[in-house]
């Protein structure tokens, strides 16, 4: 990816509707991601943590979608960041210099076993074909410490997503070549026996109001009020009572999983055979 390509994607489009949608997604998804990451960090316990963040696209763009910089600044966590694209790595390193950036593939992580307290995958997994999912999840388990937490958020094959993909095919539009959609059950099964699911949640339904209302909210609503509105939307999406419905329509779904702690095998207890016991003379 060249500098011009990255800048073109980072800048707002000339079309006002597309520009407003991009701004809304940045604000909305940023808060959705921060909400689920906060939950994962709480699961990992108190104190400073060593964290691996995969896919540095958000950090390269900066702003509300920057996860690593935000949580380093607010909580002091030590972040390592990983991306496959050299230019994204360079831009993320420039924008968030506190993150140690590595260019690599999530299916072959260049880290020693048990290096991290937390691994954050915020829609990186769904850039792989289905055959690579188990391999990537196995790598996450390998680099997590005993008792470490994996947060994985992915585009799921929900009812609304299937309908959207069908409409695109009917209209002759192509889906991104590197975008995959997975069934929740398949990702959960891919976690294997080493990773135990602690929590599952809707990570984003991609709530998008009509364009005109979106423009009013973005341009006229005070920043504090807009922030409160989006936090409220994210809270509704995380509400347990709403999950049975939202999980069937949500675009983004997530699992928080614990790496099982190794327990040393207990020596077998030895019970003397009664016939071997002799009374004292």
N, C-alpha and C positions, 0 to 999 in steps of 0.2 A: 504494500500500500504506500503510495507516494504522499508527500506532504500536501500537495494540492487536493488529492482525493480525501484525505483526512479532514482538511479544512473545509471542503465542500460539504462533507457530511456533518461537520460540527456547526457550520453556519446555518442560519434559518433560510428556508427556501423562499424564492420570490413570490410564490403563490401564498396569499395570506392565510388560506385555510390550512395548507400544509404546515406553514410556519407556526400557526396557533396550535395545531396538533402536536408538533414537535416540542413546543414549549410546555404544553400540558403534560405530555408523556414524561418529560424531564422532571417536572415537579412531582407528578403523581408516582412514577416508578421510583424516584429517589426516596420518597417517604416509605413506599412499600418495602423496598430493599432494606432501608435502615431499620424498619420495624422488625423484620424477621432476623436480621443480623443481631439486633439487641437481644432477642430471645435466645439465639444460639450462644452469645457471649455469657448470658446469665446461666445457661446450662453448663458452661465450662467452668463456672465458679468465679470467685473474686480474685482480684490481683491482675498484674500485667501478664498478658498471654502472648505467645509466639504464634502468629497467624499466617497461613498461606491463603492468598486471594487469587483465584484463577480468573483469567480474562480481564485485561486492564483497559478495555474499551471505555468503561465509565470514568476511570481515572484519567484517561487521555482526553476526554471531553471536559472533565472538571465540573464544577457547579454542584447542584443538588445530588447528582448521581455518583459523585466521588465517595466511595465507601472507605477505602483504606486511609485516605487522608483525614476524613472526618473522625473515624474511630481512633486513629493515632492521636489526633489533637485532643479529643474529648476524654479518652480513656487511657492513653499512653501505651496501647498495645504495639508490639513490634510486628511489622508487616513485611512479608515477602510477597512479591507479585509476579505472576507468570502469564505470558501470552505467546501465541505462535507467530504473530506478525511483528517483524523487526521495528517497523515505523511506529506501531502502537506502543511498543516497549519504550522507544525513545521519547515519545510524547508524554507518556505516563511518568517516566523518570524525570522529565523536565518540570512537569506540573506538580508532582508529589515527590520531592527529593528524599523524603524520609522513608520511602518504600524501597526495599532492595529488589530490583527488577531482574528477572531471568527470562530469556527467550527459550521456550521449550513446549513440548506436547504433553497434555495431561495424561496421555496413555503411557508415558515414559518419564516420570518425574525425576529430575536430577538431584534428588535429596536422599539422605540416609534414612533408614527406617526409624520411626518414632521421633521425628524432628519437630513436630508441631502440636500445639494444644488444640488448635481449631483450623479446619479447612473450610473455606467459603467458596462454593461454586454457585454463582448467581447467573444461571442461564448460559453456562459454558458447555455443559454436558449435551445439550440439544443441538450443538453444532457438529456432533459426531453421528455417523451411521449407527444403526442399532447394534451392529456387531462390536462396536467399540465401547459400549456402555459398561459392560461388566469389567473390561480391562481398566477403564478409567477409575471406576469405583474401587477396584482392587488396589490401585495405586494410592488412592486417598487413604484407604485403610492401612496400607503399609507405612505411610509417612506420619500417620497420627500416633501420638503417644497413647499408652494405656489410659483409658478414661477420657480421651480426647473426643471432641465433638465435630462431626461433619454436618454442614448445612448445604443441602443441594436443592436448588430451585430450577425448574425446567418447564418448558412449554409442553403441556399435556395435550393428548388427543381427546379433548372434550367435545361435547355436543356442538357448541357454538363454533369451535375451531374447525370441526369437520364440515359444518355448513359453510363457513367462510372459504375453506379450500375448494369445496364443490363449486361455489359461485365463481371463484377465480378461474377454475378450469372451464366452466361454461362460457365465461367472458373471454377466454383465450389468454388469460394473464398467467404468468409464471411465478411460482413461489421461489424464494431464494434457494440457490443450490446447496447452501451449507446449513439450511434450517431443517431440523427434524422435530417430530412430535411423538411423545412416548405415552404409553398407557401407565397410569399410576402403579398398577400391579407389577408391571415389568421392571420399573425402576426399583421398587421395593424389593423384589426378588433378587435384583442385581446387587443389593447391599450385602447379601450373603450372611454367613453365620457370625462373622467378626464384628459387623456393625448392627447394633440393636436400635430400632426406631424408638425415639423418645416422644416425638411429636410429629404430627403432619398438619398441614395448614394450607389455606388458600393464600398465595403470595401476591395475587393481583388479578382482578377480573378485567383490567384495562377499562375502568370506568371512564367513558368519554362523553361529555355532554354535547348537545348540538353546537355547531360552529359559532353561531351568533352568541349563545349563552357563554360559550368558552371564552370568546373574546372579551365579553363584559367581565367575567370573573378574573381573567388575567390582567386586564388593563385598568379596571376600576376598583376592584376589591383590594383593600389594604393588604400588604404582605402578611401581616399577622393573622388577618381573617382568612386569607387564602390558605395559609399554613394550617390553621385550625380546621378548616373544611376538609383538607386532604388527609389530615391525621384522623378525622372522624370517619372518612371513607375507608381508610386502612383498618381502623378499629372494627368497623362493621364486618369487613372481609375476614378478620381474624376471630370473630365472634363464634364460639363453638356451636351455638344454636343455629347459626346460619350456614355452617359448613355442609350439612347434608344436602342442601340445595346448591350452594355456590360451587361445590367441588365438581359438579357436572357441567358447569358453564364457564368456570374460570379458565383463563389462558395460562396463567402461571401457578404452579403447585409446588409445594416443597416438603422435604423431610428433614428433621433434625435427628441425627443418629449418633449413638455413643459407641466408641470402640471398646469392645469388651476387654476387661482387665484380665490378664493372664493369672490364673490361680495355680500355684504349685501343686502337683499331685500329692495327695496324702498317702503316707505309707500304709500298706494294708495292716489292719489290726490282727494280732496273732492271739488266738485263743488256744490254750493248751488242751490237748486231747484228754478227756477224762480218764481214759484207760491208761494214760501215761503217768497219772498222778498216783503216787504211792504214799501210804500212811507211814509216818515216822515210826521206827521200831521202838 
